[in-house]
Amino acid sequence: MQGTPSIPRPAPDEFFEYYGKYIGKVPGEDALSALSSQIPETLGLLRPATEEQALHRYAPGKWSIKEVVGHLMDSERVFCYRALRFARADEKPLQGFDEKAWVPPGRFDARALKDLAAEFDAVRRATIALFSGLDADALARHGTANNNPITVRALAWIIAGHERHHVAILRERYLA
């Protein structure tokens, strides 16, 4: 199977309306390029942060920088699992996940920021490898996740947009 060289922007009927806010944040017309370009951008943002800064919360009850990174990795893994299942023509509906409930047991604040950054890099490279190996038929397949229909192609764009959303928050509220 020949992998696809790019992942074009999904049509609005390929994803639940809520995810449009993430997809709309991604520039260009290729999700693979966006996913690749985010690696140095995000790592460059995290690299100069000290351990003390990485524990900062901009308001009570908000996540620390380390927890934001952990959330990005958890979410990306879930979206990739969905993409893999649907790309392999598994149309069994998949349940949602409670991202807020996942962060405390992740104990991200107990880990070194450089280790979290290295894991983010590994997760993202695995995401790119997964999507790079999918052909146009696999990218167009769909399934149901969290009670909403979605295509594999849309999941790639959501991953990129979700990361852009949180990086913007890191820049504005944590590392300004």
Residue pairs with C-beta under 8 A, 6 or more apart in sequence:
1 133
1 135
2 135
3 132
3 133
3 134
3 135
4 32
4 131
4 132
4 134
4 135
4 136
4 139
5 32
6 29
6 30
6 31
6 32
6 33
7 30
7 31
7 32
7 131
7 139
7 153
7 156
7 157
8 29
8 30
8 31
8 153
9 23
9 26
9 29
9 31
9 157
10 23
10 151
10 153
10 154
10 157
12 20
14 142
14 150
14 151
14 153
14 154
15 23
15 148
15 149
15 150
15 151
15 154
15 157
15 158
16 146
16 148
16 149
16 150
18 148
19 150
19 154
19 158
19 161
21 161
21 165
22 157
22 158
22 160
22 161
22 162
22 164
22 165
23 154
23 157
23 158
23 161
24 161
25 161
25 164
25 165
25 168
26 34
26 157
26 160
26 161
26 164
27 34
28 34
31 131
31 153
31 156
31 157
31 159
31 160
32 128
32 131
32 132
32 156
34 157
34 160
35 124
35 127
35 128
35 131
35 156
35 159
35 160
36 128
38 124
38 160
38 163
38 164
38 167
39 121
39 124
39 125
41 167
42 120
42 163
42 167
43 117
43 120
43 121
45 167
45 170
45 171
45 175
46 54
46 65
46 69
46 113
46 116
46 117
46 120
47 117
49 65
49 113
49 175
51 112
51 113
53 65
53 174
53 175
54 64
54 65
54 66
54 113
55 64
55 65
55 66
55 109
56 64
56 65
56 174
57 63
57 64
58 173
58 174
63 71
63 103
64 108
64 109
65 113
65 170
65 174
65 175
66 108
66 109
66 111
66 113
66 116
67 103
67 106
67 108
67 109
68 166
68 169
68 170
68 174
69 108
69 113
69 116
69 117
69 120
70 103
70 106
70 108
70 116
71 99
71 102
71 103
71 166
72 120
72 162
72 163
72 166
73 116
73 119
73 120
73 123
74 99
74 102
74 103
74 106
75 99
75 159
75 162
76 123
76 124
76 127
76 159
76 162
76 163
77 123
78 97
79 155
79 158
79 159
79 162
80 126
80 127
80 130
80 155
80 159
81 94
82 94
82 143
82 145
82 150
82 155
83 130
83 131
83 134
83 152
83 155
83 156
84 130
85 92
85 94
85 143
86 141
86 142
86 143
86 150
86 151
86 152
86 155
87 134
87 138
87 139
87 141
87 152
88 138
89 141
90 143
91 142
91 143
91 144
92 143
93 143
93 144
93 145
93 147
94 143
94 144
94 145
94 146
95 145
95 146
96 145
96 146
96 147
108 116
127 159
131 139
131 156
134 152
138 152
139 151
139 152
139 153
139 156
140 151
140 152
140 153
141 151
141 152
142 149
142 150
142 151
142 152
143 149
143 150
144 150
